[in-house]
Amino acid sequence: MDQAYYDTVSKMESEGINAEYMDGWMSGYMQNPLREEQRITDEYQAGYDDGTEKNTDNMSAHKA
């Protein structure tokens, strides 16, 4: 992984971002397949979409 990934995950942890959002963001960033349909939450999907785009602009809206 590149340093941007580690820096972003550390920032999300320190800011108390929702765990589902974080899981989605990390999965999207690493281009993992989506979870099975019944386990996808709105928070996870938002994180996945942002991670796929390597976008960090929306993460503060997902504080736990």
C-alpha positions in Angstrom: 0.0 0.0 0.0 1.1 3.5 -0.6 1.6 6.1 2.2 -1.6 8.0 1.3 -3.6 4.8 2.2 -2.0 4.5 5.6 -2.2 8.2 6.4 -5.9 8.3 5.5 -6.7 5.2 7.6 -4.8 6.7 10.6 -6.8 9.9 10.2 -10.1 8.1 10.0 -9.2 6.2 13.2 -8.2 9.3 15.1 -11.3 11.2 14.0 -13.7 8.4 15.0 -15.1 7.7 11.6 -17.8 5.0 11.4 -16.3 1.5 11.2 -18.6 0.5 8.3 -17.5 3.6 6.3 -13.9 2.8 7.0 -14.3 -0.9 6.0 -15.9 0.3 2.7 -13.3 2.9 2.1 -10.4 0.5 2.6 -12.1 -2.1 0.4 -12.8 0.4 -2.4 -9.3 1.8 -2.2 -7.8 -1.7 -2.6 -10.3 -2.5 -5.4 -11.7 -5.5 -3.5 -15.1 -6.8 -4.6 -18.1 -5.5 -2.7 -19.5 -7.5 0.3 -22.3 -9.8 -0.4 -25.5 -7.8 -0.9 -27.2 -8.6 2.4 -24.2 -7.2 4.3 -23.9 -3.8 2.5 -25.0 -0.9 4.6 -25.4 2.7 3.5 -22.2 3.7 5.4 -20.2 0.8 3.8 -21.4 1.7 0.3 -20.6 5.4 0.8 -17.1 4.4 2.0 -16.6 2.0 -0.9 -17.6 4.6 -3.5 -15.2 7.2 -1.9 -12.4 4.6 -1.6 -12.7 3.6 -5.2 -12.3 7.2 -6.2 -9.6 7.7 -3.5 -11.8 10.6 -2.2 -11.4 11.8 1.4 -13.7 14.8 1.2 -16.8 13.0 2.6 -15.3 11.1 5.5 -16.0 13.8 8.1 -19.7 13.3 7.4 -19.4 9.7 8.7 -18.3 10.2 12.2 -19.5 7.4 14.6 
